[in-house]
Amino acid sequence: MRTDALLAYYVSRFLDRWRDACLPAIMQAALAPPSIGLIAANGLNAAQTSDQSWIAILITIVAAALAFATRINPLWMLLAGGLLGFAGVV
């Protein structure tokens, strides 16, 4: 098992034990902005390294807009991107 999964498991157990205290809520509120920033930076890095054509850039923009504007599961978009890559579109 990966260490980050173990860490998340033990932190969630710790937070569950202290559910009624104010510390877990403060910790979760404090960790949300850095988490969002790290996810966005990772997405930007992946987009910059994989977008080698105008079609790929367009697909990335459409996928980002769909992820932002709808509640489509990202796994469906990942599957669609994989199928487009397999078909040779990208």
KELUM-619245 format. One line per field, with one value per atom (N, C-alpha, C): y negated, x, z negated; residue in three letters. Coordinates in steps of 0.02 Angstrom, whole numbers, plus 32768, in hexadecimal, padded with zeros to 4 digits. Layout:
c2	Y ...
c1	X ...
c3	Z ...
aa	ala ...
This chain:
c2	803B 8000 7FC2 7F8F 7F52 7F2D 7F09 7EE5 7EAC 7E8B 7E54 7E6D 7EA9 7EC6 7ED8 7EF2 7F01 7EC2 7E8E 7E4F 7E33 7E35 7E1C 7E46 7E87 7EB2 7EA0 7E99 7E8B 7E44 7E15 7DD1 7DD0 7DF5 7DF6 7E18 7E4C 7E6B 7E3C 7E16 7DE5 7DB0 7D96 7D62 7D7D 7DBC 7DD9 7DDF 7DEE 7DF4 7DB1 7D7B 7D38 7D11 7D34 7D16 7CDA 7CDC 7CA7 7C6B 7C73 7C3C 7C0B 7BCF 7B9E 7BA5 7BC8 7BCF 7BF1 7C28 7C47 7C18 7BF2 7BC3 7B8D 7B75 7B43 7B60 7B9F 7BBF 7BCA 7BDF 7BEB 7BA9 7B76 7B35 7B19 7B25 7B0C 7B34 7B73 7B9D 7B9B 7B80 7B7E 7B53 7B14 7AEC 7B09 7B22 7B40 7B7F 7BA5 7BE1 7BCD 7B9C 7B84 7B69 7B44 7B2A 7B61 7B94 7BCC 7BF2 7BFD 7C1F 7BF6 7BB4 7B89 7B87 7B84 7B83 7BC4 7BFC 7C3C 7C40 7C28 7C28 7BFC 7BC2 7B95 7BB4 7BD4 7BF6 7C2E 7C56 7C8C 7C71 7C3A 7C1C 7C01 7BE1 7BC3 7BF9 7C31 7C65 7C90 7C95 7CC2 7CA0 7C5F 7C3B 7C2A 7C55 7C4B 7C36 7C33 7C1F 7BF4 7BD3 7BA9 7BD3 7C10 7C3D 7C4F 7C5F 7C71 7C36 7BFA 7BBF 7BB3 7BBB 7BB2 7BE5 7C23 7C58 7C48 7C2E 7C1C 7BE4 7BB2 7B79 7B90 7BBB 7BD4 7BFF 7C29 7C53 7C29 7BF5 7BC9 7BA4 7B8C 7B6A 7B99 7BD7 7C07 7C18 7C20 7C30 7BF7 7BBA 7B80 7B73 7B7D 7B68 7B9F 7BDD 7C14 7C41 7C71 7CA2 7CE6 7CE5 7D22 7D3F 7D80 7DA2 7D9C 7D85 7D7D 7DBD 7DF6 7E35 7E3F 7E26 7E2A 7E00 7DC5 7D9A 7DBA 7DD9 7DFC 7E35 7E5A 7E90 7E75 7E3E 7E20 7E09 7DEA 7DD5 7E0F 7E45 7E81 7E9F 7EA0 7EBA 7E8E 7E4C 7E1F 7E29 7E34 7E42 7E84 7EB7 7EF8 7EF6 7ECD 7EC7 7E9D 7E7D 7E57 7E0F 7DF8 7DB3 7D83 7D96 7D6B 7D80
c1	802B 8000 802C 8016 803D 803C 8073 8079 8047 8037 8007 7FC1 7FB0 7F6F 7F6E 7FA5 7FA8 7FA3 7FC6 7FC3 7F7C 7F5B 7F16 7EE8 7EF3 7ECA 7ED2 7F10 7F1B 7F05 7F0E 7EF7 7EAB 7E89 7E40 7E28 7E4B 7E38 7E43 7E7A 7E87 7E51 7E3F 7E0C 7DC8 7DBB 7D7B 7D75 7DAE 7DAE 7DA0 7DB6 7DAD 7D77 7D44 7D10 7CED 7CE3 7CBE 7CEA 7D2B 7D59 7D5E 7D76 7D7C 7DBD 7DEF 7E2F 7E29 7E04 7E00 7DE1 7DAF 7D90 7DC2 7DE9 7E1C 7E51 7E66 7E99 7E7F 7E42 7E26 7E1F 7E09 7E03 7E47 7E79 7EBC 7EDE 7ECD 7EEE 7ECB 7E8F 7E6B 7E8E 7EA1 7EC2 7F04 7F31 7F6E 7F5F 7F2D 7F1B 7F02 7ED8 7EBE 7EF7 7F25 7F5E 7F8B 7F97 7FC1 7FA0 7F5E 7F3A 7F3B 7F31 7F32 7F78 7FAC 7FF0 8001 7FEA 7FF5 7FD0 7F93 7F6D 7F8D 7FA6 7FC8 8008 802D 806B 805C 8029 8016 7FFF 7FD9 7FC1 7FFA 802A 8062 808E 8097 80C2 80A0 805E 803C 801E 8014 7FF5 802A 8030 8061 8041 7FFF 7FDD 7FA1 7F84 7F49 7F0E 7F08 7ED1 7ED6 7F13 7F1E 7F0E 7F22 7F13 7EC8 7EA6 7E5D 7E3A 7E51 7E33 7E3F 7E7A 7E89 7E5B 7E51 7E26 7DDE 7DC6 7D82 7D7A 7DAB 7DA7 7DA8 7DD2 7DD3 7D91 7D74 7D34 7CFD 7CFD 7CCB 7CD3 7D11 7D1D 7D08 7D10 7CFE 7CB3 7C93 7C4D 7C1A 7C2F 7BFF 7C16 7BEC 7BFD 7C0F 7C29 7C3F 7C7A 7C77 7CAE 7CED 7D25 7D63 7D7C 7D69 7D7F 7D61 7D24 7D07 7D2E 7D44 7D6C 7DB1 7DCD 7E0D 7E05 7DCF 7DC2 7DB9 7D94 7D8A 7DCD 7DF7 7E39 7E65 7E61 7E87 7E6E 7E2D 7E12 7E25 7E25 7E3B 7E84 7EAC 7EF3 7EFE 7ED8 7EDC 7EC7 7E94 7E7B 7EA9 7EDB 7F0A 7EF6 7EC2 7EAB 7EDD 7EF8 7F27 7F6E
c3	8000 8000 8000 8022 8027 7FE5 7FD9 7F99 7F94 7FCD 7FC8 7FB8 7FCF 7FBD 7F73 7F5A 7F12 7EE8 7EFE 7ED9 7ED9 7F12 7F16 7EE9 7EE7 7EBD 7E73 7E5C 7E16 7E03 7E30 7E21 7E1C 7E49 7E46 7E06 7DF0 7DB0 7D76 7D78 7D44 7D42 7D7D 7D81 7D6C 7D7C 7D68 7D1C 7CFD 7CB4 7C92 7CB1 7C96 7CBB 7CD1 7CFB 7CDA 7C99 7C77 7C65 7C6A 7C59 7C94 7C87 7CBC 7CE3 7CC9 7CEB 7D2F 7D37 7D7A 7DAE 7D9B 7DCA 7DDF 7DB0 7DBF 7DED 7DDF 7E09 7E50 7E57 7E99 7EBF 7E9E 7EBF 7ED3 7EAB 7EBA 7EF2 7EF8 7F2B 7F6F 7F73 7FB3 7FE8 7FD9 800E 8028 7FFC 8018 8042 802E 8055 809A 809D 80DE 8109 80EA 810F 812B 8103 811A 8152 814D 8183 81C3 81BD 81F8 8217 81EE 8209 822D 8211 8230 8273 8275 82B3 82E8 82D4 8303 831D 82F1 8306 8338 832A 8357 839A 8399 83D8 8402 83E1 8406 8426 8405 8420 8454 8452 8480 84BC 84BA 84F2 8527 8559 858E 85CF 85D3 8610 85FE 8630 8624 860F 862A 8618 85CE 85B7 8571 8543 8558 8530 852C 8564 8565 8538 853B 8511 84C7 84B6 8471 8459 8484 8471 8468 8496 8490 8451 8443 8407 83C7 83C6 838B 8383 83BA 83B6 839E 83B8 83A2 8358 8343 82FC 82CF 82E6 82BE 82BE 82F7 82FF 82F1 82F2 82E9 82B0 82A2 826E 828D 82CA 82EB 82C5 82BA 8298 82C2 82A5 82CB 82EB 82CE 82EC 8331 833D 8380 83B1 839B 83C7 83D4 83A1 83AA 83DC 83D7 8406 844D 8454 8496 84B3 848A 84A2 84B6 8490 84A2 84E3 84ED 852C 8568 855D 8592 85A3 8570 857C 859F 858B 85AA 85F3 8601 8645 8671 8654 867B 8688 8666 866F 8650 8618 85F3 8601
aa	met met met arg arg arg thr thr thr asp asp asp ala ala ala leu leu leu leu leu leu ala ala ala tyr tyr tyr tyr tyr tyr val val val ser ser ser arg arg arg phe phe phe leu leu leu asp asp asp arg arg arg trp trp trp arg arg arg asp asp asp ala ala ala cys cys cys leu leu leu pro pro pro ala ala ala ile ile ile met met met gln gln gln ala ala ala ala ala ala leu leu leu ala ala ala pro pro pro pro pro pro ser ser ser ile ile ile gly gly gly leu leu leu ile ile ile ala ala ala ala ala ala asn asn asn gly gly gly leu leu leu asn asn asn ala ala ala ala ala ala gln gln gln thr thr thr ser ser ser asp asp asp gln gln gln ser ser ser trp trp trp ile ile ile ala ala ala ile ile ile leu leu leu ile ile ile thr thr thr ile ile ile val val val ala ala ala ala ala ala ala ala ala leu leu leu ala ala ala phe phe phe ala ala ala thr thr thr arg arg arg ile ile ile asn asn asn pro pro pro leu leu leu trp trp trp met met met leu leu leu leu leu leu ala ala ala gly gly gly gly gly gly leu leu leu leu leu leu gly gly gly phe phe phe ala ala ala gly gly gly val val val val val val
